[in-house]
Amino acid sequence: MKVPTISQSLEAPTGDGGTWRMVAEDNQEWQLAEMIDAIAAEVDRAEDTLALKSYARRVSFAVKALKLDLSVTVRRSGDGGVWFRTMMPGESGGTLLNLDFSQILESQLSELRAPLESSMAQPLHTLPGIREREIQALAAVSIFSLGDLERYTRAAPLMAEVGRKTGIPEHKLRRWRKLPALLSISPPGGASGDTVVVRGTHLGRQPPPGATVLFQERPAEILDWGETHMTVRIPPDVSGPGTLYAVLEGEPTNLLSWEAHTQARRGTAHEGSAREHVPHGRKSPRSGRRPLRSPRKPRHR
């Protein structure tokens, strides 16, 4: 989505007789999650600076509380997103947005955190097939170890959010977490009653109790199951593009794109791919032309 900008600029005097210049083109719209991410990253940098000063001076420094009062405009986009824009000096009609961050003590966190195994402290480069740019993308959202990855992707919505922010496919995050993941479906489209094969990983040798495979929210018949595949029959009454996913032990997997065709459409495609049989020497009713004769073989004297 292209963020609209404002073309005006403002100038105001400073205390030393100079002027400061604010370019409103830099004052773009933002969403609350983006603002919190930016503030959290800034607090991390401030904590690192304070930790160095604490070590040098043998005293403790920390950011204990942070409060921000922002005058903003609010807009709701067509896709349901809520966008904010910080008010420029001299503007009126804004809404006050109060952000209050308070420090939580380590003693309070220790009661909420589940004990982690020593393997969870392993660095990210031990994950199979991970790339350097993916390590950097995870570090940008404060994921530095396997333990961090587990905490930040503990629920399906969190998994999807990490994938969105890092650009790492969700099925890859699931494979690193050793969770069920869907990789591909063959064929990628079909009609009700067709049989398709879904490739995946960590699916289990047998479907767990209550396992469900959903085509556009309609359950499919499971015909075969393995650690890396499942064979299912497309349910009735599905049409058009949609998604496919599975629910295993109460948890949904990632989504795959899927398109259901009607029987009529599938039949038309089949007929279009078949060759038309025309008796030798007659005109084709479609083209109106006489078909080409096969070249005659030379006779041997």
N, C-alpha and C positions, 0 to 999 in steps of 0.2 A: 504494500500500500504506500503510495507516495504521500509524504507528509507535507501539507501546505505550509508555506512560509509567508511572512509579512515583509513587504519591501521597504518600509520606512526605517529611519534611524533617528536616534535622539542624542543630544549633547547637553551637558550640564556642567556648571563650574565645580571645581574641586577646592579643597581648603588652601592649597598653595598657589591659587591663582590660575592654574591650568584648567583643562577641561577633560572630562572622560567621555567616551563615545560608546554607545550601546547600539549595536546593529541588530535590528529586530529579525533579520533573516536567520540569525543564529538561535532565536527563541522558538524552536519547533515544538510541535505537540509531542507529548509523551504519555505512556501508560504507567500505572502505579507500580507494576512489577518491575519495569525498567528503572524507575526512580529508586526503588528500594535496592535493586541490584547495584546501582551506582553508589548509593549511600553506603551500602555494606562494604563495597570495595574500598571506598574512601576511609571508612572506619578501620578496615584491616591495615591500610597503609599507616594510618595514624597510630594504631596499636603497635606496629613494628617500630616506629620512631620512638614511641614512649618506652618500649621494652629496652631499646639501646640506652636511652637516657637513664632508665631505672638501674641498669647494670653499671653504668659509669658512675652514678652518684650514690649507689647502694640504698636507694629508696624506691618505693613503688609508685608508678604513675599508671593511670588507666582512664579510658573514657567511660565514665560511669553513667551518664545520661546525655541524650541528644534530643532536642526539641526544635522542630521547624514549623513555622506558621507561614504558609504560602497563600498568596492571593492568586487564584487561578480561574480560568474559564473551563467549562465542562461541556464535552460534546459526545454524543452516542452515535457510533457509526452504523452503517447498514448491516454489518455482520455481528452486531451486538457488543462490540468493543467500546470501552469508555476511554476517551482521550482528554488529557488535560493540557493546558497551556498557561505558563506563568504570565501574570499580568505585567505589562510594561509600565514604567513610571508615567504617571499622568492618566492612565486608563482608569475607567470606573466600571462598576457593574460586576465585579468579580465575586467569587465564592472563596471563603477562608477554608483552607485545608490544613488540618493540624496533624503533624506526624510526631509521635513521641516514642523514642527508643530508650529503654532502660537496661542496665547491665544485669545479667543473671550470674550469680556466683557459681563457681565450680562445685561447691558443696550442694547446691540445689540441683545442678545438672546430673550429678552422680547418682541421685535417687531415681532419675528418669531414664538414664541410659542403660541399655541392655549390655551385659558383659560381652566383650569382643574377644574372639580367639586371636592368638598371636599371628595367624596367617592373614587376618584382616588388616594388619599394619603393613602388608607388602606393598611396594610401590606399583604404580600403574603399568610400568613397562614390562611387568611379568605377565600381563594379560596376553593371551594368544592372538597374534595378528594385529595388535594395536600399533598405530602409526604415531609419529612424533606430533603431527598437527592435531591428532585426536587427544593426545596427552595434554597439549596446550589448551585445547578447547575445554577439556574437563577442569583443568586448573583454573580457568577463567571463571568457573562457577563454584570454586572452592572444593573441588574433588581431587584429592592428591594421593589416595590410597584405595585399596580394595574395601576397607572399612567405610571410607567416605562414600564410595560408590554404592555400597549396600544401604547405607542410611538414606541417601538422597533418592534412591529408586525403590524404596520399600513398597510403595503402592503404585498401581497402574497409572493414575494421573501424574504422579511424580516422575515415573519413567518417561511418559510422553513429554513432559515439560523439559526434562533434561535433554531428550532427543531434539526438541525444538530449539533450545538455546544453544546447543553445541553443534547442531547439524549432523550428529551421528545417528545413523538409522536405528530405530528402536529395536529391530531384531538383533542387531549387533550388541547393543547393551544387554539384551536378554541372554544372549549366548555367553557373554562375559559373566553374568550373574548365574549361569547354569539354570535358567528358567525356560519353560516352553516358549518356543518362538516359531512363527510361520515364515517361510522363506519365499515360496513360489507356489503357483497353482497351474496345473496343466490338464486341459487347455484353459486359457484365461477367460473363456466364455462358453456358454452352452445353454441348452433348453432344459426345462423341467424333466426329470427322469434320467438325464445323462449322468454318466459316471465320470468323476474327476479325481485326480490325485493331488493332494496337498503335501508339499515337501516342507520339512521343518527340522527342528533339533530339540533334544531333551523332552520329547513327547511321552516317553515311557514305553515299555514293551507292550503293555495293555492299557486300554483307555481306563482312566480312573473312574470310580463310581460317580454317576451323574454327569459324565463328560458330554458336552453338547457342541456341535459344529453348526454355526448359524450363517445362512446365506440371506443377507438383507433382513436379519432378525428372525428368519424362519428356520427351524431345526431341520437338518439333513439326516438321512439314514446313513449310519456308519457301517461300511462293508468290510473294511480291513484296517488294521492299525499296527504300527511299528514305531521304533525309536525315532526314525527320521521321516516317516510318511504316514498319511492316512488316506484311505480311499472312501469316498462318500458319494451318495446319490443326491443330485440337486432336488430340493423340495418343490412341490407344485406351487403355482400362483406367485412366481417371482418373475420380474421383468425389468429391463433397463439396467443402467449402471448402478453399482452399489458396493458394499463391502462384505467381506467374509472374515470371520474370526471364530475362535473356539473358547469355550469356558471350561477350564480344568480345575477341579477342586475349588470351585467358587471364584476363581480369578480369571479375568479375560486375558487373552493373548493380544499381540499386536494385530493390526488390520491389514488385509490384502484387498486390492482393488479387484472388482469382479463385475462382469456384465452378463446378464441373463437374456437369452434370445427366445423369441417365441418359436413354436414349431413351424409356423408359416414362413418366418424369416429364414430359419435354418434350411427348410426345403427349397426356398428360392435360391439360396446360396449354392445348394448342392446342384440344382438344375443348371445354374449359370456356369458351374465349373465343368459340367459334363459336355462332351463333344456331341454335336448334332449329327445324326446319321442321315445322309441323303443318298438315295439310289444313284448309281452311276449314270451320268448323262442327263440328269434332271437339274432344274434350277433350285437353289435354296430359297425357301419362302422368306427367310430373314434378309438375306443380302440381295436377292433378285439376280444373282450372277450364276453362270454355269460353273460348277466346280472344276478345278483343274484336273486333267487326266494324268494318270501316272505315266511316267516315261516308259516306253517300250524297251524291252531288252533286245539287243542285237542278236540276230540269228546267226548260228555258226554253219557255214557251208561245209 
